Amino acid sequence: MALDLNDIRIGVIGLGYVGLPLAVAFAERFSVIGYDIAKERIDTLRLGVDPTGEVSSAELENAKRLEYTDDFSKIADTQFIIVCVPTPVDNHKRPDLTYLLNASKAIGRSLVRGTTIVFESTVYPGCTEHDCVPVIERESGMRLNEDFWVGYSPERINPGDKEHSFTTIRKVVSASSPEALELVDAVYGSVVTAGTYRTASIQVAEAAKVIENSQRDLNIAFINELALLFHRLGIDVGEVLEAAGTKWNFLPFKPGLVGGHCIGVDPYYLTHKALEIGYHPEVILAGRRINDGMGRFLAGECIRLLIDAGRPLKGANVLILGLTFKENVSDIRNTRIVDIVDELQSFGINTVVIDPLADPEQAKHEYGIILNSLDATSRCDAAILGVAHDCFRSIDASLWETLLEAGAPILDLKGVLNRSDLISAGFRYWRLGTSPQSLPKKRDLSQRGRIEVDVVHVGEKTKSEVDEEPKLIGANKAGIKSGSYRSSFE
Ligand SMILES: NC(=O)c1ccc[n+]([C@@H]2O[C@H](COP(=O)([O-])OP(=O)(O)OC[C@H]3O[C@@H](n4cnc5c(N)ncnc54)[C@H](O)[C@@H]3O)[C@@H](O)[C@H]2O)c1
């Protein structure tokens, strides 16, 4: 399989957030064929436009050695194939390998002896060798490490992040044989300026990627749990984190919704693998539960504020600023803003969603959400700033006055608005921990879990004295039941 780097043509399968920047970077050094199953995507790229906004038109224009195609047979002309297709989860949060296995099938059908195939899609440990390779072998009739080789090199880019890019992030590389690893390392090493890191096996590289995002998910889950706790205590979690952050080794995570194609999805790949081998992952799933419940909790706080303001819920209008999964990107995949929308709508509340960065057709297709524009919006009863796009941060008090009824609550989920300006303008400003007055009336916590004392005389003794298993009422009755939205956090 000894190949001269100068002879290599690279095929990239899947030209999305990951595949396109990678194809453009490789085109600096190699001749590259970029294939995508979506014809309209190929047409747009040929016009010099990347709909994801990750690659500029100038960069596309400069990538002279990159050819786009929706004809898979052109991939057969390449000796080094890189697979960058989606790996989502299904409705049951189980890995959906459809795209990956379809790509493997297509590769197998037109495989040329001597080809190396590197997978970049995020998967669980063992997926490349136990799921993809058998499909390639079956479709091609060829054998791994005799006729073709595989590698795994996880992608670590962060959409919207211009500092950490494909070439400036150290690249983890792995392969099915030592010779293949030499080649994979040499190919990536020739364009990735940050260098490469070789792992001892493909499974180590797969596991390393999936734990990077699982770790992030868990760290945020811990901070979300603190936010839920401190909010109940009426303590501003932002202030607590700022104070704790003065210690050198305190990690700077913030509370919030965890969406997107990676952080909220990848942990399920790991838990799937764990369950498959009979290990029940507790910590990872606990983190997922907390993070997946944040949308309902936040919607519940909005409902509480509407009730406090005396506004009937049915027919109330709530303005929601932001739909994408994070600030200043157009990606709406797995956005958890939809949990807020769904929860509010389940109470008969109308939601008015604004996001100039999101694609209206995609929003409608994926979530049934019709995007509105700010100027066409009539005054709403409350607002939720859900995504801190630059364009929302700059909304000033006078614009808020045209958007909302007087005194309306504004829930600043990202803590980026000018609190004192909004309060001076008469709005009710809310962020996690800042509205102790809107918490449920203080209960005597000593009553929580107290033993019910039924004073029923049984001979000389009261019933409470003879019951061996006294009934606990506090835990149920004093538990917060003011809205179903709270129950998952109790
Ligand atoms: N987006 C990120 O920031 C990021 C970061 C690290 C890792 N990843 C991982 O990289 C992989 C790709 O993610 P993405 O964000 O680029 O996805 P994406 O949806 O932006 O792009 C995937 C592309 O693959 C195409 N595609 C699907 N099936 C195909 C097939 N059989 N043949 C050819 N093309 C096909 C789609 O049309 C789409 O254009 C996923 O496994 C993801 O978890 C993503």
PDBQT file of the ligand as one rigid body, heavy atoms in Angstrom, charges set to zero:
ROOT
HETATM    1  N1  LIG A 501     -20.773  19.908  13.065  1.00  0.00    +0.000 N 
HETATM    2  C1  LIG A 501     -19.755  19.826  13.906  1.00  0.00    +0.000 C 
HETATM    3  O1  LIG A 501     -19.322  20.795  14.471  1.00  0.00    +0.000 OA
HETATM    4  C2  LIG A 501     -19.052  18.506  14.170  1.00  0.00    +0.000 A 
HETATM    5  C3  LIG A 501     -17.899  18.517  14.940  1.00  0.00    +0.000 A 
HETATM    6  C4  LIG A 501     -17.245  17.335  15.162  1.00  0.00    +0.000 A 
HETATM    7  C5  LIG A 501     -17.761  16.156  14.636  1.00  0.00    +0.000 A 
HETATM    8  N2  LIG A 501     -18.893  16.178  13.918  1.00  0.00    +0.000 N 
HETATM    9  C6  LIG A 501     -19.377  14.911  13.361  1.00  0.00    +0.000 C 
HETATM   10  O2  LIG A 501     -19.088  14.905  11.969  1.00  0.00    +0.000 OA
HETATM   11  C7  LIG A 501     -20.108  14.214  11.252  1.00  0.00    +0.000 C 
HETATM   12  C8  LIG A 501     -20.699  15.116  10.186  1.00  0.00    +0.000 C 
HETATM   13  O3  LIG A 501     -21.327  16.213  10.816  1.00  0.00    +0.000 OA
HETATM   14  P1  LIG A 501     -21.702  17.530  10.028  1.00  0.00    +0.000 P 
HETATM   15  O4  LIG A 501     -22.026  18.529  11.067  1.00  0.00    +0.000 OA
HETATM   16  O5  LIG A 501     -20.694  17.864   9.007  1.00  0.00    +0.000 OA
HETATM   17  O6  LIG A 501     -23.044  17.046   9.303  1.00  0.00    +0.000 OA
HETATM   18  P2  LIG A 501     -23.831  17.846   8.151  1.00  0.00    +0.000 P 
HETATM   19  O7  LIG A 501     -25.240  17.405   8.244  1.00  0.00    +0.000 OA
HETATM   20  O8  LIG A 501     -23.507  19.297   8.202  1.00  0.00    +0.000 OA
HETATM   21  O9  LIG A 501     -23.178  17.304   6.813  1.00  0.00    +0.000 OA
HETATM   22  C9  LIG A 501     -23.284  15.997   6.412  1.00  0.00    +0.000 C 
HETATM   23  C10 LIG A 501     -23.388  15.962   4.899  1.00  0.00    +0.000 C 
HETATM   24  O10 LIG A 501     -23.368  14.605   4.511  1.00  0.00    +0.000 OA
HETATM   25  C11 LIG A 501     -24.264  14.442   3.434  1.00  0.00    +0.000 C 
HETATM   26  N3  LIG A 501     -24.597  13.028   3.347  1.00  0.00    +0.000 N 
HETATM   27  C12 LIG A 501     -25.427  12.286   4.093  1.00  0.00    +0.000 A 
HETATM   28  N4  LIG A 501     -25.383  11.006   3.693  1.00  0.00    +0.000 NA
HETATM   29  C13 LIG A 501     -24.524  10.931   2.675  1.00  0.00    +0.000 A 
HETATM   30  C14 LIG A 501     -24.048   9.878   1.858  1.00  0.00    +0.000 A 
HETATM   31  N5  LIG A 501     -24.469   8.626   2.019  1.00  0.00    +0.000 N 
HETATM   32  N6  LIG A 501     -23.178  10.172   0.898  1.00  0.00    +0.000 NA
HETATM   33  C15 LIG A 501     -22.741  11.446   0.732  1.00  0.00    +0.000 A 
HETATM   34  N7  LIG A 501     -23.130  12.490   1.467  1.00  0.00    +0.000 NA
HETATM   35  C16 LIG A 501     -24.012  12.226   2.441  1.00  0.00    +0.000 A 
HETATM   36  C17 LIG A 501     -25.419  15.356   3.756  1.00  0.00    +0.000 C 
HETATM   37  O11 LIG A 501     -26.138  15.698   2.598  1.00  0.00    +0.000 OA
HETATM   38  C18 LIG A 501     -24.690  16.556   4.375  1.00  0.00    +0.000 C 
HETATM   39  O12 LIG A 501     -24.395  17.554   3.414  1.00  0.00    +0.000 OA
HETATM   40  C19 LIG A 501     -21.114  13.755  12.315  1.00  0.00    +0.000 C 
HETATM   41  O13 LIG A 501     -20.778  12.469  12.732  1.00  0.00    +0.000 OA
HETATM   42  C20 LIG A 501     -20.868  14.710  13.448  1.00  0.00    +0.000 C 
HETATM   43  O14 LIG A 501     -21.227  14.160  14.696  1.00  0.00    +0.000 OA
HETATM   44  C21 LIG A 501     -19.550  17.321  13.654  1.00  0.00    +0.000 A 
ENDROOT
TORSDOF 0
